[in-house]
Amino acid sequence: MYRVLVLLRGPAATTPRQSSRCALLLRTGLTPYCVQPRSHPWSLPRCPGSGSQRFFSSSTSTESSKDSLVKWLLFLIPVASFGLGVWQIQRRKWKLNLIEQLEAQTTSTPIPLPIDPAELQTMEFRPVTVRGHFDHSKELYVRPRTLVKPSNESGGMGPQENGAHVITPFICTDLGITILVNRGFVPTRKLNPQTRMKGQIDEEQDLVGIVRLTETRQQFAPKNDVQRNVWYYRDLAAMAEKTGAEPIYIEADYGSTVPGGPIGGQTRTTLRNEHLQYTVTWFSLSAFTSILWYQKFIRRAL
């Protein structure tokens, strides 16, 4: 689009007649330039109210709008981080309630083990009782694992020692089925059953255990090696097929421990709870960015 320049000879808008000409040209969309007599031919002073003033005025208005937009967009940072801090407070409250419910559930009175699969799906972490005897010829090993030391025990192996959990088929004489029982932890040097023959009890016994459900493989966890009997997570369907047992799994309590055998009571009831640290982090970020925003946009404007 071309701009039409109209040259007005004479003093720059010094007479009412020339001023009216400038105003008329501005209303029609033309940009007037007033040429003063006896001046340099390239000296073209703008008339009052010319387009350059309107251009600079519109540019200033646009920049002001952009600054205002940036100002409020940056204000979203302290607001959002404050909201995340409040959300972490709610998450911490939820996690503490969940831990409390879990501890209460694992310490409740044991009940006889039901064999209804639908009922078992709702009983994870519930203590149950069974009666029968072990089939030590079909042991499975889940590793690597570290010892969960009971709170009332100060001796025994250190918590940093690596080993495995021994999973043994348990023939329930009162139910007429075979289930899987996690007898507990053994160190790596005791993984071979020949090194712990005193703990291979064959007699019928009453057992108390915690119901656990199957696990899904984590993203970076290795796959179970069924042929080599190396397991990294609980796959009840595969374990049951390997041993000929039902896909029912319990973790024996510490009272099942016998000298020279696996150490029971390896159910982990602690849950990761770092929401307090997250809360402090988000609130600190909100406070820091709020101070920066105040100094940038409020304090300088005062």
ChimeraX attribute file (.defattr): number of C-alpha atoms within 10 A of each C-alpha:
attribute: neighborCount
match mode: 1-to-1
recipient: residues
	/A:1	3
	/A:2	4
	/A:3	8
	/A:4	10
	/A:5	12
	/A:6	14
	/A:7	13
	/A:8	18
	/A:9	13
	/A:10	14
	/A:11	14
	/A:12	20
	/A:13	21
	/A:14	12
	/A:15	10
	/A:16	9
	/A:17	9
	/A:18	18
	/A:19	15
	/A:20	12
	/A:21	13
	/A:22	25
	/A:23	17
	/A:24	13
	/A:25	15
	/A:26	15
	/A:27	9
	/A:28	8
	/A:29	11
	/A:30	17
	/A:31	21
	/A:32	25
	/A:33	21
	/A:34	23
	/A:35	23
	/A:36	19
	/A:37	11
	/A:38	8
	/A:39	9
	/A:40	9
	/A:41	9
	/A:42	7
	/A:43	11
	/A:44	16
	/A:45	13
	/A:46	18
	/A:47	21
	/A:48	16
	/A:49	14
	/A:50	17
	/A:51	16
	/A:52	13
	/A:53	12
	/A:54	11
	/A:55	11
	/A:56	11
	/A:57	11
	/A:58	12
	/A:59	12
	/A:60	11
	/A:61	11
	/A:62	12
	/A:63	11
	/A:64	11
	/A:65	12
	/A:66	10
	/A:67	12
	/A:68	12
	/A:69	12
	/A:70	10
	/A:71	15
	/A:72	12
	/A:73	10
	/A:74	14
	/A:75	18
	/A:76	14
	/A:77	16
	/A:78	22
	/A:79	16
	/A:80	14
	/A:81	20
	/A:82	21
	/A:83	14
	/A:84	18
	/A:85	23
	/A:86	14
	/A:87	15
	/A:88	20
	/A:89	16
	/A:90	13
	/A:91	17
	/A:92	18
	/A:93	12
	/A:94	11
	/A:95	17
	/A:96	13
	/A:97	11
	/A:98	13
	/A:99	16
	/A:100	12
	/A:101	11
	/A:102	17
	/A:103	13
	/A:104	12
	/A:105	17
	/A:106	19
	/A:107	12
	/A:108	12
	/A:109	10
	/A:110	16
	/A:111	12
	/A:112	12
	/A:113	22
	/A:114	15
	/A:115	13
	/A:116	9
	/A:117	10
	/A:118	9
	/A:119	10
	/A:120	17
	/A:121	12
	/A:122	11
	/A:123	17
	/A:124	17
	/A:125	23
	/A:126	22
	/A:127	24
	/A:128	22
	/A:129	17
	/A:130	23
	/A:131	17
	/A:132	19
	/A:133	19
	/A:134	23
	/A:135	15
	/A:136	16
	/A:137	10
	/A:138	13
	/A:139	19
	/A:140	24
	/A:141	21
	/A:142	19
	/A:143	17
	/A:144	15
	/A:145	19
	/A:146	19
	/A:147	23
	/A:148	18
	/A:149	19
	/A:150	14
	/A:151	6
	/A:152	6
	/A:153	7
	/A:154	9
	/A:155	8
	/A:156	9
	/A:157	14
	/A:158	12
	/A:159	10
	/A:160	10
	/A:161	12
	/A:162	16
	/A:163	20
	/A:164	24
	/A:165	28
	/A:166	23
	/A:167	24
	/A:168	23
	/A:169	26
	/A:170	23
	/A:171	21
	/A:172	19
	/A:173	14
	/A:174	9
	/A:175	14
	/A:176	9
	/A:177	14
	/A:178	22
	/A:179	22
	/A:180	25
	/A:181	24
	/A:182	29
	/A:183	27
	/A:184	25
	/A:185	29
	/A:186	26
	/A:187	19
	/A:188	15
	/A:189	10
	/A:190	16
	/A:191	17
	/A:192	11
	/A:193	15
	/A:194	9
	/A:195	12
	/A:196	16
	/A:197	11
	/A:198	12
	/A:199	15
	/A:200	17
	/A:201	14
	/A:202	11
	/A:203	8
	/A:204	14
	/A:205	14
	/A:206	11
	/A:207	19
	/A:208	21
	/A:209	28
	/A:210	26
	/A:211	23
	/A:212	21
	/A:213	17
	/A:214	14
	/A:215	10
	/A:216	9
	/A:217	14
	/A:218	10
	/A:219	6
	/A:220	6
	/A:221	10
	/A:222	11
	/A:223	12
	/A:224	17
	/A:225	10
	/A:226	12
	/A:227	8
	/A:228	8
	/A:229	14
	/A:230	16
	/A:231	21
	/A:232	18
	/A:233	19
	/A:234	18
	/A:235	16
	/A:236	19
	/A:237	13
	/A:238	13
	/A:239	22
	/A:240	18
	/A:241	11
	/A:242	14
	/A:243	19
	/A:244	14
	/A:245	20
	/A:246	17
	/A:247	19
	/A:248	24
	/A:249	27
	/A:250	27
	/A:251	25
	/A:252	25
	/A:253	21
	/A:254	19
	/A:255	12
	/A:256	18
	/A:257	17
	/A:258	14
	/A:259	10
	/A:260	14
	/A:261	22
	/A:262	26
	/A:263	29
	/A:264	26
	/A:265	23
	/A:266	23
	/A:267	20
	/A:268	8
	/A:269	11
	/A:270	10
	/A:271	11
	/A:272	7
	/A:273	13
	/A:274	12
	/A:275	18
	/A:276	14
	/A:277	12
	/A:278	17
	/A:279	21
	/A:280	14
	/A:281	15
	/A:282	21
	/A:283	19
	/A:284	16
	/A:285	17
	/A:286	22
	/A:287	15
	/A:288	12
	/A:289	19
	/A:290	19
	/A:291	11
	/A:292	15
	/A:293	18
	/A:294	13
	/A:295	12
	/A:296	12
	/A:297	15
	/A:298	11
	/A:299	10
	/A:300	8
	/A:301	8
	/A:302	5
